[in-house]
Amino acid sequence: MAKWDGVSEFVAVAEAESFTAAGNRLGISTAQVSRQIGALETRLGVKLFYRTTRKVSITDAGQVYYNHCRQVLDALADAERAVTDLHQTPRGRLNMTAPVTFGESRIAPLINDFVARYPDLEVTLKLTNQMVDLVAESYDLAIRLGELDDSTMMARRLAARTHHTCASPDYLAGHGAPYTLSELDQHNCLQGTLNTWRFQEDGKARHIRVKGNLRCNSGWSLVDAALKGIGIIQLPDYYVHSEIDTGRLVPVLDHFRAPDDGIWAIYPHNRHLSPKVRLLLDHLGEGLGKAQDMTPTTARFAK
């Protein structure tokens, strides 16, 4: 086994470009990672990394070694999956992350149902609006909303979301309903983290800068403000659909509504999807009401 010592640590450092991040990924101390890499370099008789106080970068010899080690570890993972897949019931660990509000309202209940169905699974769901490093932090997948940034991740569309511009009947009775995009200047537009709203006009995307007397990074707070007649909001459907259905909020500027954007599951491109992850993706897609989007049309968004 001596020939394998340090290989996992080496690959983790090469991919995370950090001894600390590699240790977090593997669940060991930074000092242990450093010792293993040092012993590996001594055994091979080559320098694998350039180290400074600010940065870790791989050497040419390290890159050659990494290319081979990555293939070996992938093959080992495939062998382990082949054995695990002999079990009919999904089991083992599954780590994922999702945005806070969407995760609380839509993803977490579906995960709870999934765990109830497969009790041998140990699922960790981290809700955060930060863009976590899936490789460095060992996540199997992440949920992303809207337009995807360029990355080296694989992406699978689970469903779609619609942005609605709406206001309460009381607000519209007192201020009138805007019919053109330019009329938004005359209205109190309640803002979230952005000061532009998305529309489409004559087939072209429009980003309209809006202004108002209230800004909050909570969509539920903005819904409450709109219900109290303070102004107009633009939010995804999962915030406002029930209020629109009951007439407590009224859509405006629907003829300029931007096309639906995506709800995505992303995962590292160098990881094969295990059966338990595939089952989870199917479950999420069905639960989000867009089972037709779950055909295997996985796309890689390359940087």
Number of C-alpha atoms within 10 A of each C-alpha: 4 8 9 9 13 20 20 18 23 28 21 24 25 21 16 20 18 19 24 18 20 28 22 17 19 17 10 13 14 18 12 14 23 19 13 18 24 17 14 22 17 11 11 11 9 12 16 23 22 11 13 8 5 6 11 16 18 19 15 12 12 19 16 12 15 20 11 10 17 18 12 13 14 14 12 12 14 15 12 11 15 12 10 16 15 9 9 8 14 20 17 11 12 17 17 20 24 24 18 15 17 18 20 13 12 14 21 17 13 20 19 12 12 17 15 11 12 14 13 13 17 13 17 13 16 16 19 13 14 10 11 14 13 19 21 20 17 17 20 21 24 23 21 22 17 13 10 14 11 10 13 15 22 19 24 23 24 26 23 18 15 17 22 25 24 26 27 24 20 18 21 19 10 9 13 12 20 16 13 11 14 10 10 18 14 13 18 18 26 22 25 19 10 11 15 16 19 17 22 16 12 7 10 9 14 17 12 15 13 18 17 16 10 14 16 13 11 12 20 14 13 24 24 11 18 23 21 15 18 20 25 29 27 24 20 16 16 16 19 23 15 12 16 17 10 9 12 17 26 21 19 20 16 14 11 20 19 20 15 13 17 18 21 23 25 24 23 21 17 13 14 14 15 16 16 18 17 11 14 17 19 18 18 22 24 17 18 16 12 15 15 10 16 18 12 8 10 13 13 17 15 11 8
